[in-house]
């Protein structure tokens, strides 16, 4: 759960969040609408999308594959410095089941396909 990873508050109810209570919000889904009210006056809002949000101190970032950075992440995982959350493993021939599991939602990690 999010709390086991150090979160003070874990909720799916935006009304439970304090307005202007966060120094930074990183939005990996693109839910820009309505989230600006949760950013502190000197805080930052970062979204992974093409569109620049219409919010003060907002940033739009793009993620691109980079072999050197992926290698560094792999080394961090191997060294135990970066913990991955894996919800389930599936073989290649079970891709339908893996997709169903992912679509069902509620996962506390990624679905991994082994080739």
C-alpha positions, -999 to 999 in steps of 0.1 A, spaced: 0 0 0 10 36 -3 13 40 34 38 11 36 59 31 12 59 61 35 28 81 24 12 100 53 -22 100 35 -36 76 9 -70 83 -5 -90 81 -37 -111 111 -25 -98 144 -37 -119 162 -11 -98 146 16 -67 164 4 -56 197 19 -58 226 -5 -24 242 -12 -9 214 9 17 200 -15 51 214 -25 50 193 -56 25 172 -75 37 148 -102 8 138 -124 16 108 -146 -20 105 -159 -28 140 -170 -56 150 -146 -46 186 -147 -82 199 -142 -88 208 -106 -54 197 -92 -39 231 -91 -57 239 -59 -37 213 -41 -3 229 -50 13 252 -23 17 288 -33 54 282 -41 49 246 -52 53 230 -86 30 209 -108 46 184 -132 26 164 -157 39 138 -183 20 150 -213 25 170 -245 3 199 -233 16 226 -209 -8 229 -180 -23 263 -175 -11 266 -139 16 287 -123 50 269 -119 38 240 -140 60 218 -161 53 193 -189 79 166 -192 83 139 -218 98 105 -210 121 89 -236 139 56 -235 176 60 -228 199 30 -227 224 45 -202 196 56 -178 178 22 -181 211 5 -173 216 27 -142 180 18 -131 188 -19 -136 220 -16 -115 200 2 -87 174 -26 -87 202 -52 -86 219 -34 -57 186 -31 -38 186 7 -40 153 8 -60 124 -14 -51 100 -25 -78 63 -32 -72 52 -62 -92 16 -73 -89 18 -104 -110 39 -124 -135 25 -140 -166 40 -161 -194 38 -150 -230 10 -174 -237 -10 -160 -208 -11 -124 -222 -49 -124 -223 -50 -132 -186 -24 -105 -179 -44 -79 -199 -76 -88 -180 -57 -85 -147 -44 -51 -157 -78 -39 -169 -95 -50 -137 -75 -23 -119 -66 -20 -82 -31 -32 -87 -3 -24 -63 24 -28 -89 31 -37 -125 20 -67 -145 51 -85 -159 51 -106 -191 80 -131 -193 92 -139 -228 
